[in-house]
Amino acid sequence: MYDYAVIGAGIAGASVAFELAQIGSVALIEAESRAGYHSTGRSAALFTPNYGSAVVRAINAGSSPFLRDPPSGFANHPLLTPRGLLTIAGPGQEACLDTIVATAADEAPVHHFSATKALALVPLLRPEVVAAAAYEPGVMDIDVDALHQAYLRGFKSLGGQLFCNARVRTIVRHAGQWDIDVGGSTIQGTIVINAAGAWADQIGAMAGARTLGLVPKRRSAIVADAPVDIKINSLSAVDMAGSEAYFKPEAGRIMASFGDETPTDPQDAQPEELDIALAADWLQRHTIIDVRRIEHSWAGLRTFVSDGAPVVGFDGALDDFFWLAAQGGYGIMMGPALAKASRSLIQHNRLPDDFEKRGVSQSAISPARL
Ligand SMILES: Cc1cc2nc3c(=O)[nH]c(=O)nc-3n(C[C@H](O)[C@H](O)[C@H](O)COP(=O)(O)OP(=O)(O)OC[C@H]3O[C@@H](n4cnc5c(N)ncnc54)[C@H](O)[C@@H]3O)c2cc1C
């Protein structure tokens, strides 16, 4: 019997479990044998303050103080390290850069860069694909594993209990409690927090909630060797104006994605051969990398509702059933701010002050808006 039963131990579940363990007893329930197996373990690990809708950007700005300066003892080393992001425009696409520069947040500026400067910054690029560029120095690498593990460690040290291999089968409201059947045993919680990522609508349906219309979208990535004569670890990430394709250094190699967004059922996503081929082809056309061998490839799900903002709040029709879903392509960077917002909504029925200051209202993220 717990005050809070959190379903799903990705970044959303782990972070909210950590916050809630500070105010009550928490069970964190995960279907897989380890936490972080799905989307959380498959991200590009970037903190990109100017990516996503206005609501998403404001939430990311809210995560920034925590990621830059986590509570003492939370993590053993920095969670963010500078990466930078170079957006390149091919011939005829230069106008896209004006919008990117003009819409950047004041605290995360983006500067126009000449093609010459861009090629000097990332000498992997083919000169013919760069007509102009823009550079965002505030983009960071997130140590996702360190962040996720720190949340889990902190949660456990506060008395929280993580149950792995515990796939939720049914959720029944009974005598003012939720009975959660995890295949043979029952965990009881006063409040259920649905942080099941791509499966959140399935969990909602088990509890009798109206579904939100969540759409998991598969995105694939490859890792390939870089030329040995270029020091790649300190290069900035690169994306393409007007497209979702990007590449970035990763542990001495190059990770690239064509930016596929294929709607799919919730599942253990695997990369399709075509998406791997498209990523390799894009990388070869834009860089001097000769993709002879793909070291590694993977796919993960980015789960959205129609307006692209996350869904955070109590279900309108069910007592004590809280949604923390639809993290899209931003769930790692939004994690700290959304965890604090969830705690504040559960404890005080209002968002933290900094949400209101940044212009994010309860209605912008509530399930009621859908
Ligand atoms: C290729 C790619 C690149 C990305 N890049 C970035 C990036 O650079 N920056 C960024 O911030 N975000 C990025 N993202 C998005 C980010 O990874 C996700 O938004 C985030 O991981 C979602 O976290 P989550 O906890 O909601 O979901 P998940 O990590 O999927 O966790 C949900 C958990 O719920 C569990 N679950 C489901 N059903 C049940 C059940 N019945 N019982 C018990 N447990 C259940 C699952 O097993 C799973 O572990 C990227 C995603 C992809 C795929």
The ligand as a MOL file (V3000), in Angstrom:
LIG
                    3D

  0  0  0     0  0            999 V3000
M  V30 BEGIN CTAB
M  V30 COUNTS 53 58 0 0 0
M  V30 BEGIN ATOM
M  V30 1 C 15.8370 8.7270 -31.4830 0
M  V30 2 C 15.3490 9.5870 -30.3510 0
M  V30 3 C 16.0410 10.7370 -30.0240 0
M  V30 4 C 15.6030 11.5270 -28.9470 0
M  V30 5 N 16.3760 12.5830 -28.5820 0
M  V30 6 C 16.0270 13.3230 -27.4910 0
M  V30 7 C 16.8640 14.3750 -27.0560 0
M  V30 8 O 17.9110 14.6400 -27.6400 0
M  V30 9 N 16.4800 15.0860 -25.9580 0
M  V30 10 C 15.3140 14.8000 -25.2740 0
M  V30 11 O 15.0000 15.4760 -24.2950 0
M  V30 12 N 14.5070 13.7880 -25.6770 0
M  V30 13 C 14.8280 13.0520 -26.7640 0
M  V30 14 N 14.0330 12.0180 -27.1610 0
M  V30 15 C 12.7530 11.8090 -26.4830 0
M  V30 16 C 12.8960 11.1060 -25.1390 0
M  V30 17 O 13.7070 9.9590 -25.2890 0
M  V30 18 C 11.4980 10.7090 -24.6410 0
M  V30 19 O 10.6390 11.8330 -24.6580 0
M  V30 20 C 11.5490 10.1940 -23.2060 0
M  V30 21 O 12.5100 9.2040 -23.0450 0
M  V30 22 C 10.1810 9.6500 -22.7960 0
M  V30 23 O 10.3030 9.1470 -21.4910 0
M  V30 24 P 9.1370 8.3390 -20.8090 0
M  V30 25 O 9.5550 8.0490 -19.4210 0
M  V30 26 O 7.8470 9.0560 -21.0310 0
M  V30 27 O 8.9960 6.9980 -21.7030 0
M  V30 28 P 9.8120 5.6280 -21.6160 0
M  V30 29 O 11.2590 5.8600 -21.4110 0
M  V30 30 O 9.4220 4.8330 -22.8170 0
M  V30 31 O 9.2590 4.9520 -20.2990 0
M  V30 32 C 7.9550 4.4200 -20.2190 0
M  V30 33 C 8.0680 3.1340 -19.4070 0
M  V30 34 O 6.7580 2.6350 -19.1250 0
M  V30 35 C 6.8740 1.2350 -19.0590 0
M  V30 36 N 5.5540 0.5970 -19.2160 0
M  V30 37 C 4.7590 0.6310 -20.2980 0
M  V30 38 N 3.6570 -0.1160 -20.1030 0
M  V30 39 C 3.7670 -0.6290 -18.8530 0
M  V30 40 C 2.9460 -1.4960 -18.0550 0
M  V30 41 N 1.7940 -2.0150 -18.5220 0
M  V30 42 N 3.3740 -1.8090 -16.8070 0
M  V30 43 C 4.5250 -1.3020 -16.3030 0
M  V30 44 N 5.3400 -0.4930 -17.0200 0
M  V30 45 C 4.9700 -0.1570 -18.2730 0
M  V30 46 C 7.7910 0.9000 -20.2200 0
M  V30 47 O 8.3620 -0.3810 -20.0880 0
M  V30 48 C 8.7970 2.0350 -20.1630 0
M  V30 49 O 9.9810 1.6820 -19.4530 0
M  V30 50 C 14.4360 11.1960 -28.2160 0
M  V30 51 C 13.7280 10.0310 -28.5470 0
M  V30 52 C 14.1860 9.2300 -29.5960 0
M  V30 53 C 13.4290 7.9690 -29.9020 0
M  V30 END ATOM
M  V30 BEGIN BOND
M  V30 1 1 1 2
M  V30 2 1 2 3
M  V30 3 2 2 52
M  V30 4 2 3 4
M  V30 5 1 4 5
M  V30 6 1 4 50
M  V30 7 2 5 6
M  V30 8 1 6 7
M  V30 9 1 6 13
M  V30 10 2 7 8
M  V30 11 1 7 9
M  V30 12 1 9 10
M  V30 13 2 10 11
M  V30 14 1 10 12
M  V30 15 2 12 13
M  V30 16 1 13 14
M  V30 17 1 14 15
M  V30 18 1 14 50
M  V30 19 1 15 16
M  V30 20 1 16 17
M  V30 21 1 16 18
M  V30 22 1 18 19
M  V30 23 1 18 20
M  V30 24 1 20 21
M  V30 25 1 20 22
M  V30 26 1 22 23
M  V30 27 1 23 24
M  V30 28 2 24 25
M  V30 29 1 24 26
M  V30 30 1 24 27
M  V30 31 1 27 28
M  V30 32 2 28 29
M  V30 33 1 28 30
M  V30 34 1 28 31
M  V30 35 1 31 32
M  V30 36 1 32 33
M  V30 37 1 33 34
M  V30 38 1 33 48
M  V30 39 1 34 35
M  V30 40 1 35 36
M  V30 41 1 35 46
M  V30 42 1 36 37
M  V30 43 1 36 45
M  V30 44 2 37 38
M  V30 45 1 38 39
M  V30 46 1 39 40
M  V30 47 2 39 45
M  V30 48 1 40 41
M  V30 49 2 40 42
M  V30 50 1 42 43
M  V30 51 2 43 44
M  V30 52 1 44 45
M  V30 53 1 46 47
M  V30 54 1 46 48
M  V30 55 1 48 49
M  V30 56 2 50 51
M  V30 57 1 51 52
M  V30 58 1 52 53
M  V30 END BOND
M  V30 END CTAB
M  END
